[in-house]
Amino acid sequence: MSLRRTVVVAAVALTAAAGCARDTTPADATGVEHLRVEVVATHPHDPTAFTEGLEVADGELFEGTGLSGQSYLSARDLATGVERTRVPVPDGMFGEGVTVAGDTVWQWTWQDGVALARDRVTLAERSRARFDGEGWGLCAQPDRLVASDGSDRLTFRDPVTFQPRGSVAVTLDGKPQDNLNELECASDGRVYANVWRTPYIVRIDPADGRITGVVDASGLLTAAESRNADVLNGIAQVPGTDRFLITGKYYPKLFEVRFVS
């Protein structure tokens, strides 16, 4: 999600959170599977990247970043880490989630109301789609996109037009779970979401919105590394495996992990 480091915006966010406080948090949920991260490997990550979207496709790692006037989309070789190309988000817009759908890479914006359809190879902008509300996370299933806007709902969107095609309310122990941030559509059909301002990742059944698992991803950074880092944000499954790549805003590392009990 978005820039929350300024005092004014942070205060607004905290007020809003207080107004819709949940009875259940990911840490104390009872009706779900509780998991932790098992670190398999670590990889370098640009500590200046305000990570908003992360996805692996066809041997490449796509990363979208935020901040007005500084947002970009990059593609790098998954095996070597060498960056192939990088393009800016135009017009000073604030970049958010990214996902690959066929030959298109969708990258949308936080409060600009614009989603960019980019060429899968060159990352050049091909077209734009307008949307209402805020843009946070984004991922792709075979026949649709899944999007979050910081609320307790996931919205399904057409992978070609970006138009909404329904939504589902997300619940944890039967109660609304908001602050859903960066998303990953896993190969088993479930959706994983970072919960903003927490070290937790939730596993969602998109058929009914129930959270079926909570992953505790705390303790990844050392105390020294944490001083310059922001929130955990960024999750991408490594295709054909049970491993995921996770990172955060200004994180100096990209963690290759498994979710284990």
C-alpha positions, 0 to 999 in steps of 0.5 A: 500500500501507500506512503504512510510515513508522514505524520498527517497521513499516518494520523488519519490512517490510525484514526480510521483503523481505530474506528473499525477495530476488529475483535480478532487479529491474525495473531489470536485467530482460533479457527485457522491454521497458524504457520511460520516462515522457514527461510530457504535462502536470502537474496539481495533487495534494493533497500531504496525500493518502496515495494508495492507489488511483487510477482514471478512469471516466466523466470522473471521477478516483477517488482512495482514500487510506490511514492509519487514521482518515484514509482517504477516497474522493473523486471529482473532475471529470477536466477541471476537477479540481473535487471532486464528493464525498468520503466517509470510510472508516468505523470507522477502517479503513485504505483501500487500492485502489479500482476501478469495476465497473459501478455499484459502486466497490470500496474495500478495506482494508489489514489490516481484512479488509473490502472496501466496495461503494459506490454509483457516484454518491454513494459511499455504502456499500451493502454489505461483503465479508470477505476473508483476508490484506492488501489492496493494489491493485485494478483491474477488467477486464470480467468480474472484479476483479484484486487485489494483496496485496504478494506475487508473486500477483494474485488474481482476484475476482468483481466482485459478491461480491468472492469469489476466482476464482483467481490467477496468480503474477507473474514477472520473467525467470522469477523471482517479483516481489513487492511488487506494489502499486497496479494499473491494468487497461488497455484492452488487457487488460494489468495495470500495477502499481507496485512498492512502494518503487521508481520502477518500474511493471511491465506484466503479462500476466494470462494467465500472470503474465509481466512483459512491460514495465518502466517507469522513472518516476524523476525526476518530482519535483524535489529540493525536492518529494521531501523531503515525498513518499513512494513512487510509488503511483497509476496510472490510464489515461485512457480511450480514449488511450495516456496514464496518470495517475500520482502518489504518496503526498504527491505535490504533482502528478499527472502525465499521461504516456505510456510510451515506449521 
